Amino acid sequence: MEPQVGISVFVWNKEGKFVLGKRQGSTGAGTWGLPGGHLEFGESFETCAVREVFEETGLDVYDLKFLAVVNSVMLAEKKHYAVREPDMCAGWEWASLDEVRSYYEEQLRYDGPAFQGRKLFSPLLELFQQWPDFHV
């Protein structure tokens, strides 16, 4: 299997919160993640970001800015990208970076079969692991 490029998008509102969805598809089901998906052949990162956000959330995005790169290898699903589909998430909500960082820290402390907190999708976990000082 050849690696593919996945795009995850922080869609910010005026209050400094971004869109976060609880995944219900086969990849990352039950975890919380950003809208996104895989880059199509010949597509720019920006075009992919706009397309994926609209497909998954119905939101139009603009004023795009590159934030970070993570290496997210999903061995269990034998995928190296996030799957895109409009029905991938049970719903969307707005969250602050501090809130999501606290979900990450709680997951690190208590992760296991009995963990009842907000479990993050692997690309978000890897963002905090690979870029511990990540901020915008």
A tleap script that builds the chain and sets N, CA, C and O, in Angstrom:
source leaprc.protein.ff14SB
mol = sequence {
  NMET GLU PRO GLN VAL GLY ILE SER VAL PHE
  VAL TRP ASN LYS GLU GLY LYS PHE VAL LEU
  GLY LYS ARG GLN GLY SER THR GLY ALA GLY
  THR TRP GLY LEU PRO GLY GLY HIE LEU GLU
  PHE GLY GLU SER PHE GLU THR CYS ALA VAL
  ARG GLU VAL PHE GLU GLU THR GLY LEU ASP
  VAL TYR ASP LEU LYS PHE LEU ALA VAL VAL
  ASN SER VAL MET LEU ALA GLU LYS LYS HIE
  TYR ALA VAL ARG GLU PRO ASP MET CYS ALA
  GLY TRP GLU TRP ALA SER LEU ASP GLU VAL
  ARG SER TYR TYR GLU GLU GLN LEU ARG TYR
  ASP GLY PRO ALA PHE GLN GLY ARG LYS LEU
  PHE SER PRO LEU LEU GLU LEU PHE GLN GLN
  TRP PRO ASP PHE HIE CVAL
}
set mol.1.N position { 0.842 -1.180 0.000 }
set mol.1.CA position { 0.000 0.000 0.000 }
set mol.1.C position { 0.886 1.242 0.000 }
set mol.1.O position { 1.833 1.339 0.780 }
set mol.2.N position { 0.574 2.175 -0.868 }
set mol.2.CA position { 1.337 3.412 -0.940 }
set mol.2.C position { 0.758 4.433 0.027 }
set mol.2.O position { -0.458 4.505 0.203 }
set mol.3.N position { 1.623 5.223 0.654 }
set mol.3.CA position { 1.123 6.265 1.559 }
set mol.3.C position { 0.325 7.318 0.801 }
set mol.3.O position { 0.579 7.583 -0.374 }
set mol.4.N position { -0.634 7.906 1.484 }
set mol.4.CA position { -1.412 9.002 0.922 }
set mol.4.C position { -1.312 10.200 1.859 }
set mol.4.O position { -1.021 10.052 3.046 }
set mol.5.N position { -1.552 11.367 1.321 }
set mol.5.CA position { -1.493 12.593 2.106 }
set mol.5.C position { -2.883 12.903 2.636 }
set mol.5.O position { -3.851 12.965 1.878 }
set mol.6.N position { -2.968 13.097 3.943 }
set mol.6.CA position { -4.229 13.470 4.575 }
set mol.6.C position { -4.190 14.919 5.009 }
set mol.6.O position { -3.146 15.433 5.412 }
set mol.7.N position { -5.316 15.560 4.924 }
set mol.7.CA position { -5.458 16.959 5.319 }
set mol.7.C position { -6.478 17.028 6.458 }
set mol.7.O position { -7.582 16.497 6.339 }
set mol.8.N position { -6.110 17.677 7.548 }
set mol.8.CA position { -7.048 18.001 8.624 }
set mol.8.C position { -7.088 19.512 8.722 }
set mol.8.O position { -6.066 20.179 8.558 }
set mol.9.N position { -8.274 20.057 8.990 }
set mol.9.CA position { -8.446 21.498 8.907 }
set mol.9.C position { -9.000 22.061 10.215 }
set mol.9.O position { -10.041 21.621 10.702 }
set mol.10.N position { -8.288 23.039 10.774 }
set mol.10.CA position { -8.809 23.814 11.890 }
set mol.10.C position { -9.668 24.918 11.281 }
set mol.10.O position { -9.152 25.806 10.602 }
set mol.11.N position { -10.974 24.864 11.522 }
set mol.11.CA position { -11.898 25.897 11.054 }
set mol.11.C position { -12.253 26.730 12.280 }
set mol.11.O position { -13.008 26.287 13.146 }
set mol.12.N position { -11.703 27.942 12.346 }
set mol.12.CA position { -11.845 28.818 13.512 }
set mol.12.C position { -13.032 29.754 13.364 }
set mol.12.O position { -13.358 30.194 12.261 }
set mol.13.N position { -13.677 30.054 14.493 }
set mol.13.CA position { -14.718 31.076 14.499 }
set mol.13.C position { -14.182 32.339 15.185 }
set mol.13.O position { -13.030 32.369 15.619 }
set mol.14.N position { -15.003 33.362 15.280 }
set mol.14.CA position { -14.568 34.642 15.851 }
set mol.14.C position { -14.263 34.551 17.345 }
set mol.14.O position { -13.563 35.408 17.886 }
set mol.15.N position { -14.777 33.529 18.010 }
set mol.15.CA position { -14.533 33.352 19.446 }
set mol.15.C position { -13.259 32.551 19.722 }
set mol.15.O position { -12.948 32.264 20.878 }
set mol.16.N position { -12.524 32.190 18.671 }
set mol.16.CA position { -11.278 31.449 18.853 }
set mol.16.C position { -11.469 29.958 19.058 }
set mol.16.O position { -10.582 29.277 19.573 }
set mol.17.N position { -12.630 29.447 18.654 }
set mol.17.CA position { -12.885 28.008 18.756 }
set mol.17.C position { -12.890 27.418 17.355 }
set mol.17.O position { -13.088 28.139 16.378 }
set mol.18.N position { -12.673 26.107 17.251 }
set mol.18.CA position { -12.644 25.441 15.956 }
set mol.18.C position { -13.586 24.253 15.952 }
set mol.18.O position { -14.003 23.768 17.004 }
set mol.19.N position { -13.919 23.787 14.746 }
set mol.19.CA position { -14.871 22.700 14.555 }
set mol.19.C position { -14.223 21.362 14.912 }
set mol.19.O position { -13.110 21.060 14.482 }
set mol.20.N position { -14.936 20.578 15.699 }
set mol.20.CA position { -14.488 19.264 16.136 }
set mol.20.C position { -15.678 18.320 16.016 }
set mol.20.O position { -16.787 18.661 16.427 }
set mol.21.N position { -15.449 17.127 15.452 }
set mol.21.CA position { -16.545 16.189 15.253 }
set mol.21.C position { -16.249 14.818 15.827 }
set mol.21.O position { -15.100 14.376 15.846 }
set mol.22.N position { -17.293 14.147 16.293 }
set mol.22.CA position { -17.153 12.779 16.789 }
set mol.22.C position { -17.312 11.838 15.605 }
set mol.22.O position { -18.379 11.760 14.997 }
set mol.23.N position { -16.239 11.127 15.287 }
set mol.23.CA position { -16.201 10.270 14.100 }
set mol.23.C position { -17.074 9.037 14.308 }
set mol.23.O position { -17.107 8.452 15.391 }
set mol.24.N position { -17.776 8.660 13.253 }
set mol.24.CA position { -18.586 7.442 13.327 }
set mol.24.C position { -18.297 6.484 12.185 }
set mol.24.O position { -18.952 5.448 12.068 }
set mol.25.N position { -17.325 6.815 11.340 }
set mol.25.CA position { -16.940 5.913 10.258 }
set mol.25.C position { -16.019 4.825 10.772 }
set mol.25.O position { -15.740 4.764 11.970 }
set mol.26.N position { -15.551 3.981 9.898 }
set mol.26.CA position { -14.704 2.871 10.307 }
set mol.26.C position { -13.343 3.333 10.805 }
set mol.26.O position { -12.769 2.702 11.693 }
set mol.27.N position { -12.808 4.432 10.247 }
set mol.27.CA position { -11.508 4.926 10.681 }
set mol.27.C position { -11.699 5.895 11.828 }
set mol.27.O position { -12.271 6.969 11.645 }
set mol.28.N position { -11.227 5.529 13.008 }
set mol.28.CA position { -11.311 6.405 14.167 }
set mol.28.C position { -12.689 6.524 14.773 }
set mol.28.O position { -12.975 7.510 15.453 }
set mol.29.N position { -13.558 5.545 14.548 }
set mol.29.CA position { -14.919 5.605 15.087 }
set mol.29.C position { -14.893 5.841 16.594 }
set mol.29.O position { -14.138 5.199 17.325 }
set mol.30.N position { -15.734 6.778 17.046 }
set mol.30.CA position { -15.840 7.090 18.470 }
set mol.30.C position { -14.824 8.118 18.955 }
set mol.30.O position { -14.875 8.528 20.115 }
set mol.31.N position { -13.900 8.544 18.090 }
set mol.31.CA position { -12.917 9.545 18.484 }
set mol.31.C position { -13.316 10.915 17.934 }
set mol.31.O position { -14.140 11.014 17.025 }
set mol.32.N position { -12.724 11.959 18.492 }
set mol.32.CA position { -13.018 13.331 18.097 }
set mol.32.C position { -11.906 13.840 17.194 }
set mol.32.O position { -10.725 13.692 17.508 }
set mol.33.N position { -12.288 14.441 16.066 }
set mol.33.CA position { -11.282 14.912 15.126 }
set mol.33.C position { -11.737 16.118 14.331 }
set mol.33.O position { -12.873 16.579 14.439 }
set mol.34.N position { -10.821 16.603 13.538 }
set mol.34.CA position { -11.054 17.753 12.664 }
set mol.34.C position { -11.663 17.294 11.351 }
set mol.34.O position { -11.517 16.130 10.980 }
set mol.35.N position { -12.347 18.188 10.637 }
set mol.35.CA position { -12.776 17.821 9.289 }
set mol.35.C position { -11.553 17.662 8.392 }
set mol.35.O position { -10.542 18.335 8.590 }
set mol.36.N position { -11.644 16.788 7.424 }
set mol.36.CA position { -10.528 16.593 6.508 }
set mol.36.C position { -10.665 15.301 5.743 }
set mol.36.O position { -11.682 14.613 5.831 }
set mol.37.N position { -9.640 14.982 4.998 }
set mol.37.CA position { -9.643 13.776 4.197 }
set mol.37.C position { -8.363 13.685 3.401 }
set mol.37.O position { -7.365 14.315 3.750 }
set mol.38.N position { -8.381 12.908 2.336 }
set mol.38.CA position { -7.127 12.731 1.604 }
set mol.38.C position { -7.044 13.641 0.383 }
set mol.38.O position { -8.048 14.019 -0.221 }
set mol.39.N position { -5.815 13.967 0.055 }
set mol.39.CA position { -5.486 14.821 -1.073 }
set mol.39.C position { -5.658 14.038 -2.365 }
set mol.39.O position { -5.109 12.947 -2.519 }
set mol.40.N position { -6.425 14.603 -3.292 }
set mol.40.CA position { -6.604 13.973 -4.599 }
set mol.40.C position { -5.382 14.258 -5.475 }
set mol.40.O position { -4.689 15.254 -5.268 }
set mol.41.N position { -5.119 13.394 -6.444 }
set mol.41.CA position { -3.974 13.569 -7.332 }
set mol.41.C position { -4.030 14.944 -8.017 }
set mol.41.O position { -5.040 15.299 -8.623 }
set mol.42.N position { -2.947 15.703 -7.915 }
set mol.42.CA position { -2.843 17.005 -8.552 }
set mol.42.C position { -3.529 18.144 -7.812 }
set mol.42.O position { -3.494 19.285 -8.274 }
set mol.43.N position { -4.144 17.863 -6.687 }
set mol.43.CA position { -4.886 18.874 -5.932 }
set mol.43.C position { -3.944 19.614 -4.980 }
set mol.43.O position { -3.040 19.002 -4.411 }
set mol.44.N position { -4.143 20.910 -4.802 }
set mol.44.CA position { -3.344 21.667 -3.833 }
set mol.44.C position { -3.871 21.402 -2.426 }
set mol.44.O position { -5.006 20.960 -2.249 }
set mol.45.N position { -3.037 21.676 -1.432 }
set mol.45.CA position { -3.472 21.523 -0.035 }
set mol.45.C position { -4.686 22.408 0.242 }
set mol.45.O position { -5.638 21.981 0.894 }
set mol.46.N position { -4.643 23.634 -0.256 }
set mol.46.CA position { -5.725 24.581 -0.010 }
set mol.46.C position { -7.038 24.120 -0.642 }
set mol.46.O position { -8.093 24.181 -0.010 }
set mol.47.N position { -6.966 23.659 -1.894 }
set mol.47.CA position { -8.170 23.178 -2.572 }
set mol.47.C position { -8.746 21.972 -1.844 }
set mol.47.O position { -9.961 21.859 -1.678 }
set mol.48.N position { -7.877 21.082 -1.416 }
set mol.48.CA position { -8.319 19.908 -0.665 }
set mol.48.C position { -9.000 20.325 0.640 }
set mol.48.O position { -10.061 19.804 0.985 }
set mol.49.N position { -8.391 21.259 1.356 }
set mol.49.CA position { -8.948 21.712 2.633 }
set mol.49.C position { -10.351 22.291 2.438 }
set mol.49.O position { -11.270 21.953 3.184 }
set mol.50.N position { -10.516 23.153 1.449 }
set mol.50.CA position { -11.814 23.768 1.175 }
set mol.50.C position { -12.845 22.698 0.815 }
set mol.50.O position { -13.963 22.711 1.329 }
set mol.51.N position { -12.469 21.776 -0.064 }
set mol.51.CA position { -13.380 20.720 -0.517 }
set mol.51.C position { -13.796 19.817 0.635 }
set mol.51.O position { -14.983 19.549 0.820 }
set mol.52.N position { -12.825 19.349 1.409 }
set mol.52.CA position { -13.125 18.411 2.492 }
set mol.52.C position { -13.994 19.042 3.573 }
set mol.52.O position { -14.929 18.409 4.064 }
set mol.53.N position { -13.693 20.286 3.950 }
set mol.53.CA position { -14.510 20.947 4.969 }
set mol.53.C position { -15.946 21.087 4.482 }
set mol.53.O position { -16.886 20.833 5.236 }
set mol.54.N position { -16.120 21.489 3.234 }
set mol.54.CA position { -17.479 21.634 2.709 }
set mol.54.C position { -18.189 20.281 2.645 }
set mol.54.O position { -19.354 20.181 3.031 }
set mol.55.N position { -17.499 19.233 2.160 }
set mol.55.CA position { -18.124 17.914 2.054 }
set mol.55.C position { -18.575 17.391 3.411 }
set mol.55.O position { -19.636 16.777 3.519 }
set mol.56.N position { -17.781 17.629 4.437 }
set mol.56.CA position { -18.089 17.044 5.745 }
set mol.56.C position { -18.983 17.919 6.612 }
set mol.56.O position { -19.796 17.398 7.375 }
set mol.57.N position { -18.850 19.238 6.509 }
set mol.57.CA position { -19.571 20.122 7.428 }
set mol.57.C position { -20.568 21.049 6.751 }
set mol.57.O position { -21.468 21.574 7.407 }
set mol.58.N position { -20.419 21.259 5.439 }
set mol.58.CA position { -21.256 22.219 4.745 }
set mol.58.C position { -20.770 23.657 4.906 }
set mol.58.O position { -21.419 24.588 4.430 }
set mol.59.N position { -19.632 23.842 5.574 }
set mol.59.CA position { -19.090 25.189 5.773 }
set mol.59.C position { -18.183 25.585 4.618 }
set mol.59.O position { -17.427 24.761 4.103 }
set mol.60.N position { -18.260 26.846 4.214 }
set mol.60.CA position { -17.319 27.407 3.244 }
set mol.60.C position { -16.188 28.049 4.026 }
set mol.60.O position { -16.432 28.839 4.938 }
set mol.61.N position { -14.944 27.714 3.672 }
set mol.61.CA position { -13.795 28.284 4.376 }
set mol.61.C position { -12.971 29.142 3.432 }
set mol.61.O position { -13.000 28.954 2.216 }
set mol.62.N position { -12.244 30.074 4.000 }
set mol.62.CA position { -11.400 30.997 3.235 }
set mol.62.C position { -10.257 31.446 4.142 }
set mol.62.O position { -10.195 31.053 5.307 }
set mol.63.N position { -9.365 32.257 3.617 }
set mol.63.CA position { -8.234 32.786 4.378 }
set mol.63.C position { -7.435 31.650 5.020 }
set mol.63.O position { -7.174 31.661 6.223 }
set mol.64.N position { -7.051 30.671 4.200 }
set mol.64.CA position { -6.352 29.480 4.693 }
set mol.64.C position { -4.909 29.793 5.054 }
set mol.64.O position { -4.248 30.607 4.411 }
set mol.65.N position { -4.433 29.112 6.118 }
set mol.65.CA position { -3.068 29.295 6.592 }
set mol.65.C position { -2.521 27.936 7.020 }
set mol.65.O position { -3.193 27.196 7.739 }
set mol.66.N position { -1.313 27.607 6.584 }
set mol.66.CA position { -0.671 26.356 6.971 }
set mol.66.C position { -0.262 26.422 8.436 }
set mol.66.O position { 0.289 27.430 8.878 }
set mol.67.N position { -0.529 25.339 9.207 }
set mol.67.CA position { -0.184 25.336 10.624 }
set mol.67.C position { 0.890 24.320 10.987 }
set mol.67.O position { 1.858 24.674 11.661 }
set mol.68.N position { 0.746 23.066 10.560 }
set mol.68.CA position { 1.681 22.032 11.005 }
set mol.68.C position { 1.569 20.799 10.120 }
set mol.68.O position { 0.604 20.637 9.374 }
set mol.69.N position { 2.577 19.932 10.218 }
set mol.69.CA position { 2.582 18.636 9.542 }
set mol.69.C position { 2.815 17.576 10.605 }
set mol.69.O position { 3.659 17.748 11.484 }
set mol.70.N position { 2.068 16.479 10.528 }
set mol.70.CA position { 2.328 15.328 11.389 }
set mol.70.C position { 2.402 14.086 10.524 }
set mol.70.O position { 1.826 14.038 9.437 }
set mol.71.N position { 3.108 13.090 11.007 }
set mol.71.CA position { 3.178 11.804 10.333 }
set mol.71.C position { 2.219 10.874 11.062 }
set mol.71.O position { 2.488 10.472 12.194 }
set mol.72.N position { 1.114 10.531 10.433 }
set mol.72.CA position { 0.059 9.739 11.062 }
set mol.72.C position { -0.123 8.442 10.290 }
set mol.72.O position { -0.784 8.412 9.251 }
set mol.73.N position { 0.465 7.377 10.804 }
set mol.73.CA position { 0.354 6.069 10.165 }
set mol.73.C position { -0.710 5.274 10.905 }
set mol.73.O position { -0.561 4.989 12.094 }
set mol.74.N position { -1.779 4.917 10.212 }
set mol.74.CA position { -2.897 4.191 10.816 }
set mol.74.C position { -2.786 2.722 10.457 }
set mol.74.O position { -3.375 2.261 9.479 }
set mol.75.N position { -2.029 1.999 11.252 }
set mol.75.CA position { -1.747 0.603 10.931 }
set mol.75.C position { -2.970 -0.296 11.049 }
set mol.75.O position { -3.155 -1.197 10.231 }
set mol.76.N position { -3.795 -0.067 12.041 }
set mol.76.CA position { -4.949 -0.940 12.237 }
set mol.76.C position { -5.885 -0.899 11.029 }
set mol.76.O position { -6.471 -1.914 10.654 }
set mol.77.N position { -6.016 0.267 10.433 }
set mol.77.CA position { -6.890 0.408 9.276 }
set mol.77.C position { -6.119 0.242 7.973 }
set mol.77.O position { -6.706 0.289 6.892 }
set mol.78.N position { -4.789 0.046 8.073 }
set mol.78.CA position { -3.912 -0.048 6.901 }
set mol.78.C position { -4.093 1.158 5.994 }
set mol.78.O position { -4.151 1.041 4.771 }
set mol.79.N position { -4.181 2.324 6.631 }
set mol.79.CA position { -4.324 3.574 5.903 }
set mol.79.C position { -3.316 4.564 6.452 }
set mol.79.O position { -2.909 4.487 7.611 }
set mol.80.N position { -2.933 5.472 5.619 }
set mol.80.CA position { -1.988 6.518 6.010 }
set mol.80.C position { -2.615 7.875 5.707 }
set mol.80.O position { -1.936 8.799 5.260 }
set mol.81.N position { -3.920 7.981 5.958 }
set mol.81.CA position { -4.658 9.211 5.714 }
set mol.81.C position { -6.005 9.118 6.420 }
set mol.81.O position { -6.394 8.043 6.878 }
set mol.82.N position { -6.699 10.209 6.508 }
set mol.82.CA position { -8.028 10.232 7.108 }
set mol.82.C position { -9.079 10.053 6.021 }
set mol.82.O position { -8.967 10.629 4.939 }
set mol.83.N position { -10.081 9.269 6.308 }
set mol.83.CA position { -11.150 9.002 5.337 }
set mol.83.C position { -12.116 10.187 5.293 }
set mol.83.O position { -12.389 10.805 6.322 }
set mol.84.N position { -12.632 10.501 4.103 }
set mol.84.CA position { -13.582 11.607 3.958 }
set mol.84.C position { -14.946 11.084 3.528 }
set mol.84.O position { -15.041 10.218 2.658 }
set mol.85.N position { -15.955 11.589 4.113 }
set mol.85.CA position { -17.337 11.332 3.737 }
set mol.85.C position { -18.205 12.242 4.590 }
set mol.85.O position { -17.838 12.539 5.727 }
set mol.86.N position { -19.336 12.689 4.081 }
set mol.86.CA position { -20.179 13.576 4.872 }
set mol.86.C position { -20.763 12.916 6.118 }
set mol.86.O position { -21.100 13.606 7.080 }
set mol.87.N position { -20.884 11.604 6.114 }
set mol.87.CA position { -21.465 10.923 7.269 }
set mol.87.C position { -20.404 10.360 8.209 }
set mol.87.O position { -20.698 9.466 9.003 }
set mol.88.N position { -19.196 10.861 8.131 }
set mol.88.CA position { -18.112 10.362 8.976 }
set mol.88.C position { -18.251 10.808 10.418 }
set mol.88.O position { -17.679 10.184 11.311 }
set mol.89.N position { -19.004 11.883 10.666 }
set mol.89.CA position { -19.137 12.387 12.030 }
set mol.89.C position { -20.593 12.445 12.452 }
set mol.89.O position { -21.482 12.756 11.660 }
set mol.90.N position { -20.811 12.137 13.727 }
set mol.90.CA position { -22.155 12.163 14.289 }
set mol.90.C position { -22.657 13.592 14.425 }
set mol.90.O position { -23.864 13.824 14.483 }
set mol.91.N position { -21.757 14.529 14.475 }
set mol.91.CA position { -22.114 15.938 14.605 }
set mol.91.C position { -20.857 16.749 14.813 }
set mol.91.O position { -19.774 16.202 15.021 }
set mol.92.N position { -21.009 18.053 14.755 }
set mol.92.CA position { -19.867 18.965 14.882 }
set mol.92.C position { -20.135 19.926 16.012 }
set mol.92.O position { -21.283 20.280 16.282 }
set mol.93.N position { -19.063 20.352 16.681 }
set mol.93.CA position { -19.181 21.364 17.720 }
set mol.93.C position { -17.942 22.241 17.686 }
set mol.93.O position { -16.960 21.918 17.017 }
set mol.94.N position { -17.990 23.349 18.407 }
set mol.94.CA position { -16.859 24.268 18.479 }
set mol.94.C position { -16.093 23.996 19.765 }
set mol.94.O position { -16.698 23.811 20.821 }
set mol.95.N position { -14.764 23.971 19.683 }
set mol.95.CA position { -13.902 23.735 20.848 }
set mol.95.C position { -12.694 24.655 20.770 }
set mol.95.O position { -12.252 25.020 19.681 }
set mol.96.N position { -12.170 25.023 21.912 }
set mol.96.CA position { -10.955 25.839 21.937 }
set mol.96.C position { -9.736 24.916 21.929 }
set mol.96.O position { -9.830 23.734 22.259 }
set mol.97.N position { -8.600 25.479 21.547 }
set mol.97.CA position { -7.363 24.701 21.554 }
set mol.97.C position { -7.036 24.237 22.968 }
set mol.97.O position { -6.561 23.116 23.152 }
set mol.98.N position { -7.282 25.081 23.972 }
set mol.98.CA position { -7.038 24.684 25.357 }
set mol.98.C position { -7.927 23.512 25.767 }
set mol.98.O position { -7.475 22.606 26.467 }
set mol.99.N position { -9.195 23.527 25.331 }
set mol.99.CA position { -10.091 22.410 25.649 }
set mol.99.C position { -9.571 21.115 25.028 }
set mol.99.O position { -9.532 20.079 25.693 }
set mol.100.N position { -9.176 21.168 23.770 }
set mol.100.CA position { -8.712 19.956 23.089 }
set mol.100.C position { -7.379 19.491 23.682 }
set mol.100.O position { -7.144 18.289 23.801 }
set mol.101.N position { -6.512 20.426 24.053 }
set mol.101.CA position { -5.263 20.037 24.715 }
set mol.101.C position { -5.569 19.333 26.041 }
set mol.101.O position { -4.873 18.386 26.409 }
set mol.102.N position { -6.595 19.783 26.756 }
set mol.102.CA position { -6.967 19.111 28.011 }
set mol.102.C position { -7.525 17.707 27.740 }
set mol.102.O position { -7.297 16.791 28.529 }
set mol.103.N position { -8.265 17.530 26.614 }
set mol.103.CA position { -8.731 16.190 26.237 }
set mol.103.C position { -7.519 15.282 25.983 }
set mol.103.O position { -7.490 14.125 26.403 }
set mol.104.N position { -6.528 15.834 25.288 }
set mol.104.CA position { -5.294 15.083 24.991 }
set mol.104.C position { -4.600 14.660 26.293 }
set mol.104.O position { -4.234 13.496 26.455 }
set mol.105.N position { -4.423 15.605 27.212 }
set mol.105.CA position { -3.730 15.302 28.472 }
set mol.105.C position { -4.496 14.281 29.309 }
set mol.105.O position { -3.896 13.403 29.930 }
set mol.106.N position { -5.829 14.399 29.323 }
set mol.106.CA position { -6.653 13.421 30.052 }
set mol.106.C position { -6.534 12.043 29.414 }
set mol.106.O position { -6.447 11.037 30.118 }
set mol.107.N position { -6.530 11.994 28.097 }
set mol.107.CA position { -6.407 10.714 27.402 }
set mol.107.C position { -5.062 10.060 27.695 }
set mol.107.O position { -4.990 8.842 27.859 }
set mol.108.N position { -4.002 10.851 27.762 }
set mol.108.CA position { -2.685 10.297 28.100 }
set mol.108.C position { -2.670 9.694 29.498 }
set mol.108.O position { -2.073 8.641 29.721 }
set mol.109.N position { -3.334 10.372 30.444 }
set mol.109.CA position { -3.344 9.904 31.836 }
set mol.109.C position { -4.203 8.660 32.033 }
set mol.109.O position { -3.826 7.755 32.777 }
set mol.110.N position { -5.354 8.611 31.369 }
set mol.110.CA position { -6.341 7.581 31.700 }
set mol.110.C position { -6.710 6.643 30.569 }
set mol.110.O position { -7.621 5.831 30.729 }
set mol.111.N position { -6.040 6.724 29.435 }
set mol.111.CA position { -6.440 5.932 28.270 }
set mol.111.C position { -6.411 4.440 28.582 }
set mol.111.O position { -5.485 3.944 29.224 }
set mol.112.N position { -7.390 3.767 28.140 }
set mol.112.CA position { -7.537 2.330 28.322 }
set mol.112.C position { -8.963 1.961 27.992 }
set mol.112.O position { -9.749 2.828 27.612 }
set mol.113.N position { -9.319 0.695 28.127 }
set mol.113.CA position { -10.665 0.259 27.745 }
set mol.113.C position { -11.777 0.964 28.518 }
set mol.113.O position { -12.875 1.143 27.992 }
set mol.114.N position { -11.507 1.361 29.746 }
set mol.114.CA position { -12.544 1.987 30.566 }
set mol.114.C position { -12.575 3.508 30.423 }
set mol.114.O position { -13.396 4.161 31.067 }
set mol.115.N position { -11.712 4.083 29.605 }
set mol.115.CA position { -11.648 5.541 29.453 }
set mol.115.C position { -12.978 6.066 28.924 }
set mol.115.O position { -13.455 5.622 27.880 }
set mol.116.N position { -13.578 7.014 29.649 }
set mol.116.CA position { -14.881 7.562 29.272 }
set mol.116.C position { -14.804 8.997 28.772 }
set mol.116.O position { -15.831 9.584 28.432 }
set mol.117.N position { -13.604 9.574 28.721 }
set mol.117.CA position { -13.458 10.955 28.277 }
set mol.117.C position { -13.532 11.076 26.770 }
set mol.117.O position { -13.887 10.126 26.072 }
set mol.118.N position { -13.193 12.250 26.281 }
set mol.118.CA position { -13.191 12.513 24.831 }
set mol.118.C position { -11.909 11.980 24.233 }
set mol.118.O position { -10.842 12.571 24.393 }
set mol.119.N position { -12.018 10.882 23.557 }
set mol.119.CA position { -10.864 10.255 22.915 }
set mol.119.C position { -10.620 10.929 21.568 }
set mol.119.O position { -11.532 11.028 20.747 }
set mol.120.N position { -9.393 11.393 21.342 }
set mol.120.CA position { -9.063 12.116 20.118 }
set mol.120.C position { -8.639 11.168 19.010 }
set mol.120.O position { -8.025 10.131 19.259 }
set mol.121.N position { -8.977 11.539 17.785 }
set mol.121.CA position { -8.572 10.831 16.569 }
set mol.121.C position { -7.052 10.917 16.460 }
set mol.121.O position { -6.466 11.941 16.812 }
set mol.122.N position { -6.412 9.864 15.978 }
set mol.122.CA position { -4.951 9.773 15.996 }
set mol.122.C position { -4.210 10.970 15.395 }
set mol.122.O position { -3.184 11.356 15.954 }
set mol.123.N position { -4.663 11.592 14.284 }
set mol.123.CA position { -3.913 12.761 13.810 }
set mol.123.C position { -3.875 13.914 14.817 }
set mol.123.O position { -2.876 14.629 14.887 }
set mol.124.N position { -4.954 14.109 15.603 }
set mol.124.CA position { -4.929 15.153 16.628 }
set mol.124.C position { -4.001 14.772 17.769 }
set mol.124.O position { -3.261 15.614 18.277 }
set mol.125.N position { -4.035 13.505 18.176 }
set mol.125.CA position { -3.089 13.037 19.209 }
set mol.125.C position { -1.658 13.276 18.764 }
set mol.125.O position { -0.831 13.773 19.530 }
set mol.126.N position { -1.373 12.917 17.521 }
set mol.126.CA position { -0.008 13.044 17.009 }
set mol.126.C position { 0.406 14.495 16.851 }
set mol.126.O position { 1.593 14.807 16.941 }
set mol.127.N position { -0.546 15.391 16.617 }
set mol.127.CA position { -0.217 16.813 16.557 }
set mol.127.C position { 0.387 17.253 17.888 }
set mol.127.O position { 1.431 17.905 17.911 }
set mol.128.N position { -0.263 16.901 18.993 }
set mol.128.CA position { 0.242 17.293 20.310 }
set mol.128.C position { 1.510 16.528 20.694 }
set mol.128.O position { 2.378 17.071 21.377 }
set mol.129.N position { 1.619 15.268 20.256 }
set mol.129.CA position { 2.834 14.496 20.546 }
set mol.129.C position { 4.032 15.012 19.754 }
set mol.129.O position { 5.124 15.154 20.304 }
set mol.130.N position { 3.837 15.291 18.474 }
set mol.130.CA position { 4.941 15.694 17.610 }
set mol.130.C position { 5.253 17.185 17.711 }
set mol.130.O position { 6.371 17.603 17.411 }
set mol.131.N position { 4.284 17.984 18.127 }
set mol.131.CA position { 4.444 19.440 18.271 }
set mol.131.C position { 3.916 19.850 19.652 }
set mol.131.O position { 2.870 20.494 19.725 }
set mol.132.N position { 4.601 19.499 20.749 }
set mol.132.CA position { 4.073 19.771 22.092 }
set mol.132.C position { 3.781 21.246 22.375 }
set mol.132.O position { 2.932 21.563 23.209 }
set mol.133.N position { 4.476 22.136 21.690 }
set mol.133.CA position { 4.246 23.567 21.898 }
set mol.133.C position { 3.336 24.170 20.835 }
set mol.133.O position { 3.351 25.384 20.627 }
set mol.134.N position { 2.544 23.340 20.159 }
set mol.134.CA position { 1.684 23.818 19.076 }
set mol.134.C position { 0.742 24.895 19.593 }
set mol.134.O position { 0.102 24.742 20.634 }
set mol.135.N position { 0.675 25.981 18.846 }
set mol.135.CA position { -0.270 27.066 19.116 }
set mol.135.C position { -0.516 27.819 17.821 }
set mol.135.O position { 0.210 27.645 16.843 }
set mol.136.N position { -1.537 28.653 17.822 }
set mol.136.CA position { -1.842 29.450 16.626 }
set mol.136.C position { -1.784 30.916 16.957 }
set mol.136.O position { -2.010 31.755 16.086 }
savepdb mol mol.pdb
quit
